[in-house]
Amino acid sequence: MNKITASALAAVATIGLLSACGKAPETPAGTTAGKADKPAYQGAADAYMAQGWKAGDKASWEQHMRDRLQGQNEYARAAVKQ
């Protein structure tokens, strides 16, 4: 094998290996990437909504999230048990 053929073969192999890096990102069926979304506090009005939370009220949503996260705080839970 001469030097030109070896160089060409090496170039083709390099391009082949690097072509696998160009995979397009996958998105779930029926959705589009970069879709504009509503803010979390607007939510949906359905049967699975937490009690005491008013959809569309940002202050109510923030207070509900603080209360919910406080229930997951191990330091606060340990203080209640003692």
Secondary structure as UniProt FT lines:
FT   HELIX           3..19
FT   HELIX           20..22
FT   TURN            29..30
FT   TURN            33..34
FT   TURN            40..42
FT   TURN            47..48
FT   TURN            51..52
FT   TURN            55..56
FT   HELIX           58..70
FT   TURN            71..72
FT   HELIX           74..81
//
